[in-house]
Amino acid sequence: MSETSKSLVTKRWPGGIIQVKVPLPFSLKYVNSYLLHDERGYTIVDPGLHTPEAVQAWQEALDANGIAIGSIHTIVLTHQHPDHYGLAGWFQEQTGGAPVYISEASYAYTQRLWGSDAGASFAADLTELYEAHGMPQPVLDEIAPHLDSFIPKVSPQPKVTFLEAGQTIEMGGLSWQTIDTPGHAKGQLCFYASDVKRMLVGDQVLPDITPNISVVPGDGEDQLEQFLDSLEQIRKLEVELAFPGHRDPFTNYKERIEQLIAHHERRLTQMYSLIQAGANTGYTLCMQLFGERIAGNTHNLRFAMSETLAHLFHLEKCGRIERSLQDAKVYFTMRTDQQQ
């Protein structure tokens, strides 16, 4: 299905889309960036995290495919997570000012995290949230330094142009419809080329692994519900080849969406059963669900804790569990009218 290029980190897919596997210092190992060619040059979708290893991988990928960095005329971001967003500003500088496109909601989140006025506010908000849900102090102390470690990996910050849902953007000689798909990330965009039934899905639909669904402190929204609603929305589209943010492009698009929905239904049932059995704080549930897989890894623990809370908040919103506050800690139990 794919033709491997001279570079170990790139593959050329139907329609001439070049997949670039940009290395990550996380368990995911790499993020997918995509190069789309037209008569003007190239568009990059999701350039990756700004690390020396990523820059080297890009230099190898461009050289192997005979692409001059100056021929990159546009940078498009599916969402604001640092593994997708981090190199946008660097590429903008290297290309002499290529425009960077992102949704307004995604960009607002980057400014909350890394903007000039952000300070330590997000880290403080996240630490406060985790503390309220039972995370012990030694683990809490690791959160702010962990978040700070991303600042050089997303610098320099790009100047951006906003994309809106429903807007059409030209990439690789095709017209792509912009689709709002919140849940994994606020303001995440997918791009659908109906003429060829191809879709750039970001982290909304991933093969083999499940996208992380995380609570954002102070947001007040049900991220899991948003994610599931987004899946239902894009399940209606006819897609023959989907290009994800992680792992390889895939063809079983609708089947994979159904698998993701079923996964979260199972996870909600599992969490409800744990609460029935006596688990009562977000941190306790997180450790029972993920345990050794996140031990000693602050990055994975943050994802696991935020995803646990996203499922708990969804169960609470659906009326299946309720919370109480004791000594500034949140405890979850079955709703009184559901206990036997």
Phi and psi in degrees as a GROMACS rama.xvg file:
@    title "Ramachandran Plot"
@    xaxis  label "Phi"
@    yaxis  label "Psi"
@TYPE xy
-120.42  155.565  SER-2
-111.037  115.069  GLU-3
-72.7282  130.66  THR-4
-81.5316  -177.466  SER-5
-65.616  -26.7201  LYS-6
-84.0205  141.966  SER-7
-70.8693  -15.3558  LEU-8
-104.886  6.81342  VAL-9
-128.661  152.258  THR-10
-137.773  144.744  LYS-11
-104.253  125.987  ARG-12
-109.06  167.505  TRP-13
-51.1086  141.047  PRO-14
86.0571  2.11767  GLY-15
80.1972  9.45018  GLY-16
-72.5668  125.931  ILE-17
-100.105  121.989  ILE-18
-89.3063  126.845  GLN-19
-115.447  120.194  VAL-20
-88.7267  101.709  LYS-21
-91.4451  122.435  VAL-22
-65.5444  147.731  PRO-23
-126.369  145.871  LEU-24
-86.4918  36.3477  PRO-25
-127.289  177.142  PHE-26
-65.9501  -21.4029  SER-27
-67.9776  -22.7313  LEU-28
77.205  -46.741  LYS-29
-153.695  159.508  TYR-30
-116.29  146.801  VAL-31
-86.1282  127.311  ASN-32
-109.69  155.568  SER-33
-130.719  137.203  TYR-34
-108.651  125.822  LEU-35
-120.433  126.915  LEU-36
-101.163  139.703  HIS-37
-140.628  -172.27  ASP-38
-65.7546  -19.6339  GLU-39
-87.7783  -21.9631  ARG-40
141.798  -127.128  GLY-41
-131.136  145.766  TYR-42
-106.737  135.886  THR-43
-103.247  132.004  ILE-44
-108.62  120.298  VAL-45
58.0129  81.6996  ASP-46
-70.9678  -18.5623  PRO-47
110.086  -177.361  GLY-48
-81.5839  143.319  LEU-49
-85.2967  95.5404  HIS-50
-134.86  159.92  THR-51
-57.4254  -37.618  PRO-52
-65.5089  -38.0061  GLU-53
-68.4408  -41.7014  ALA-54
-61.8877  -42.4747  VAL-55
-63.1293  -42.5215  GLN-56
-61.4812  -39.8731  ALA-57
-65.5254  -41.3844  TRP-58
-62.1205  -41.3466  GLN-59
-65.3147  -42.4171  GLU-60
-65.6255  -43.3927  ALA-61
-66.3675  -43.8984  LEU-62
-62.1774  -44.0295  ASP-63
-63.9546  -27.9657  ALA-64
-103.359  7.50941  ASN-65
64.9405  36.1753  GLY-66
-108.466  123.711  ILE-67
-81.7901  138.286  ALA-68
-61.33  -27.554  ILE-69
-69.5117  -13.5689  GLY-70
-84.9939  -3.25796  SER-71
-81.6595  115.646  ILE-72
-108.442  -12.3462  HIS-73
-148.411  143.267  THR-74
-124.728  125.749  ILE-75
-121.164  136.144  VAL-76
-116.591  128.379  LEU-77
-72.2929  -36.636  THR-78
-163.456  -179.479  HIS-79
-95.0417  -0.354057  GLN-80
-60.9596  142.698  HIS-81
-59.9326  -29.2248  PRO-82
-70.0694  -14.3786  ASP-83
-104.13  -37.7791  HIS-84
-89.969  -25.3985  TYR-85
-54.8543  -37.9264  GLY-86
-92.6442  4.44346  LEU-87
-60.8388  -45.7056  ALA-88
-66.7709  -37.4094  GLY-89
-63.6334  -46.6237  TRP-90
-64.5441  -36.7165  PHE-91
-60.5038  -41.1447  GLN-92
-67.6403  -45.866  GLU-93
-66.3006  -27.3433  GLN-94
-94.4343  2.49006  THR-95
77.2652  24.9099  GLY-96
110.501  26.3683  GLY-97
-55.6049  135.701  ALA-98
-66.5078  144.585  PRO-99
-112.123  121.197  VAL-100
-104.817  134.431  TYR-101
-156.483  157.725  ILE-102
-73.4304  154.011  SER-103
-63.7034  -38.5165  GLU-104
-65.2566  -40.0957  ALA-105
-64.3064  -43.6728  SER-106
-64.6018  -38.7249  TYR-107
-58.5838  -35.8322  ALA-108
-68.9097  -37.9564  TYR-109
-61.5595  -36.9909  THR-110
-72.4479  -31.5039  GLN-111
-66.094  -35.2085  ARG-112
-84.2084  -47.4483  LEU-113
-128.852  6.31664  TRP-114
-69.5816  168.179  GLY-115
-62.4013  -25.0046  SER-116
-104.774  7.24594  ASP-117
-69.7795  -41.6036  ALA-118
56.1891  -139.107  GLY-119
-104.409  18.5369  ALA-120
-64.6528  -44.1304  SER-121
-65.7395  -43.4813  PHE-122
-60.0587  -40.9318  ALA-123
-65.5231  -41.6142  ALA-124
-64.6043  -42.1761  ASP-125
-68.1189  -42.1175  LEU-126
-61.9081  -41.8093  THR-127
-62.864  -41.4453  GLU-128
-62.2827  -49.0338  LEU-129
-63.0439  -39.5509  TYR-130
-62.4217  -42.7281  GLU-131
-62.2578  -25.5812  ALA-132
-104.547  23.3101  HIS-133
97.4997  1.94377  GLY-134
-67.9843  131.074  MET-135
-72.1412  156.632  PRO-136
-59.0795  -43.2377  GLN-137
-58.2897  -33.266  PRO-138
-76.9635  -40.4274  VAL-139
-57.5196  -36.2239  LEU-140
-64.2502  -17.5255  ASP-141
-87.7322  -13.7539  GLU-142
-67.6957  -52.1762  ILE-143
-61.7625  -47.6279  ALA-144
-60.4867  -35.7196  PRO-145
-62.9002  -46.8396  HIS-146
-64.6949  -39.3775  LEU-147
-62.212  -28.9166  ASP-148
-65.3952  -15.8131  SER-149
-83.7541  -15.3459  PHE-150
-56.9385  -50.3899  ILE-151
-66.7155  -19.7865  PRO-152
-83.7527  -4.13512  LYS-153
-124.266  14.4898  VAL-154
-107.587  146.914  SER-155
-74.5524  155.684  PRO-156
-76.4609  137.674  GLN-157
-82.843  158.131  PRO-158
-83.838  135.004  LYS-159
-122.175  159.505  VAL-160
-121.347  134.161  THR-161
-82.6728  138.82  PHE-162
-104.885  143.823  LEU-163
-116.218  148.799  GLU-164
-58.3298  136.905  ALA-165
92.2439  -15.729  GLY-166
-71.5896  149.841  GLN-167
-103.886  134.418  THR-168
-125.142  139.274  ILE-169
-90.4615  124.122  GLU-170
-143.664  130.839  MET-171
60.6631  30.9112  GLY-172
77.1924  10.1117  GLY-173
-123.893  156.569  LEU-174
-95.3704  125.58  SER-175
-115.405  128.384  TRP-176
-81.057  133.116  GLN-177
-88.4503  126.292  THR-178
-124.232  127.649  ILE-179
-77.8692  122.238  ASP-180
-133.627  71.7609  THR-181
-71.7763  165.416  PRO-182
133.698  -67.2084  GLY-183
-66.706  -40.7811  HIS-184
-147.561  137.231  ALA-185
-64.0381  125.798  LYS-186
83.6023  7.4087  GLY-187
-60.9627  139.965  GLN-188
-116.878  140.09  LEU-189
-110.244  157.928  CYS-190
-128.874  124.42  PHE-191
-119.614  123.657  TYR-192
-103.404  96.4696  ALA-193
-66.5873  -29.639  SER-194
-61.7297  -34.1572  ASP-195
-115.846  1.50276  VAL-196
57.2356  45.4921  LYS-197
-116.696  152.632  ARG-198
-145.097  131.997  MET-199
-90.6959  109.651  LEU-200
-102.456  1.99495  VAL-201
55.3593  -132.191  GLY-202
-105.008  17.985  ASP-203
-73.6379  -41.2482  GLN-204
-131.231  115.377  VAL-205
-118.748  139.728  LEU-206
-78.3263  144.933  PRO-207
74.5021  -36.135  ASP-208
-122.655  160.622  ILE-209
-101.845  135.513  THR-210
-60.5191  140.824  PRO-211
-71.3395  135.943  ASN-212
-117.876  110.892  ILE-213
-119.612  141.322  SER-214
-69.1563  137.116  VAL-215
-105.979  119.305  VAL-216
-58.8814  133.855  PRO-217
83.5248  -4.7788  GLY-218
-75.1291  -45.318  ASP-219
77.9437  5.59682  GLY-220
-101.825  158.57  GLU-221
-90.4451  93.4857  ASP-222
-63.4662  -36.4565  GLN-223
-66.1781  -42.7936  LEU-224
-61.1104  -41.8612  GLU-225
-61.2192  -42.7394  GLN-226
-62.6592  -47.488  PHE-227
-64.7834  -39.5017  LEU-228
-63.1499  -39.2994  ASP-229
-64.1121  -41.0498  SER-230
-61.2027  -43.2989  LEU-231
-62.2605  -37.3262  GLU-232
-64.5588  -48.6196  GLN-233
-84.1345  -11.8513  ILE-234
-63.249  -22.7822  ARG-235
-72.6858  -16.5305  LYS-236
-81.534  147.218  LEU-237
-89.2745  112.204  GLU-238
-126.58  121.693  VAL-239
-95.0745  -25.3199  GLU-240
-147.331  121.127  LEU-241
-109.998  137.192  ALA-242
-110.838  104.941  PHE-243
-92.2093  169.2  PRO-244
-76.2757  -20.2547  GLY-245
-142.501  148.565  HIS-246
68.8411  -174.315  ARG-247
-89.8275  156.392  ASP-248
-52.2615  150.02  PRO-249
-142.614  161.761  PHE-250
-110.65  -19.4207  THR-251
-86.7516  58.1839  ASN-252
-60.7218  -56.5288  TYR-253
-68.555  -37.2019  LYS-254
-61.0623  -41.081  GLU-255
-67.4107  -38.2349  ARG-256
-60.8898  -43.835  ILE-257
-62.2448  -38.0655  GLU-258
-64.5558  -39.3245  GLN-259
-66.7057  -42.0516  LEU-260
-61.8642  -44.1608  ILE-261
-63.7966  -37.1959  ALA-262
-58.2913  -46.7726  HIS-263
-71.7161  -30.2313  HIS-264
-63.8627  -42.3293  GLU-265
-65.114  -41.7555  ARG-266
-64.0926  -40.5192  ARG-267
-63.5682  -41.6383  LEU-268
-63.6271  -42.5212  THR-269
-61.6586  -44.3803  GLN-270
-67.4031  -38.8569  MET-271
-61.7843  -40.4654  TYR-272
-65.2789  -38.7272  SER-273
-64.9467  -38.3665  LEU-274
-66.9216  -39.9888  ILE-275
-58.2539  -35.0078  GLN-276
-82.9904  -4.39387  ALA-277
118.351  -8.85185  GLY-278
-66.5505  131.984  ALA-279
-136.797  -0.501675  ASN-280
-123.251  157.993  THR-281
-57.9639  -41.6702  GLY-282
-68.3794  -41.6876  TYR-283
-59.0797  -45.6709  THR-284
-64.5527  -40.5478  LEU-285
-58.6294  -46.1656  CYS-286
-69.4368  -33.4912  MET-287
-69.6574  -33.8096  GLN-288
-78.52  -41.3512  LEU-289
-112.244  -29.4772  PHE-290
44.0954  -122.241  GLY-291
-63.4393  -22.4275  GLU-292
-65.2361  -21.3398  ARG-293
-116.665  1.63573  ILE-294
-61.0687  127.822  ALA-295
74.0387  8.78682  GLY-296
-124.085  98.7397  ASN-297
-61.8445  -37.4813  THR-298
-61.0785  -50.395  HIS-299
-69.6848  -34.3887  ASN-300
-63.493  -41.1642  LEU-301
-61.4108  -44.9508  ARG-302
-61.4208  -45.2603  PHE-303
-65.8498  -42.468  ALA-304
-65.1812  -45.1065  MET-305
-66.796  -35.1245  SER-306
-71.0585  -38.3536  GLU-307
-58.4897  -45.6089  THR-308
-64.8719  -36.9832  LEU-309
-60.2979  -40.5623  ALA-310
-71.6499  -38.987  HIS-311
-63.0039  -45.0406  LEU-312
-64.0835  -33.3506  PHE-313
-68.5718  -43.8505  HIS-314
-60.3189  -39.2106  LEU-315
-65.7591  -44.6295  GLU-316
-63.3282  -34.1559  LYS-317
-78.249  -2.5812  CYS-318
82.0985  17.6867  GLY-319
-93.0467  -26.5934  ARG-320
-133.67  167.321  ILE-321
-138.66  161.073  GLU-322
-114.23  155.772  ARG-323
-136.243  159.079  SER-324
-116.579  121.109  LEU-325
-133.968  121.134  GLN-326
52.4742  45.2429  ASP-327
66.2623  15.3923  ALA-328
-114.877  143.894  LYS-329
-93.7727  129.742  VAL-330
-121.948  137.714  TYR-331
-108.329  139.401  PHE-332
-140.429  165.426  THR-333
-60.7246  147.403  MET-334
-59.0269  139.79  ARG-335
-54.7856  -39.3962  THR-336
-76.3792  -2.01464  ASP-337
-107.843  -8.6197  GLN-338
-76.7874  145.258  GLN-339
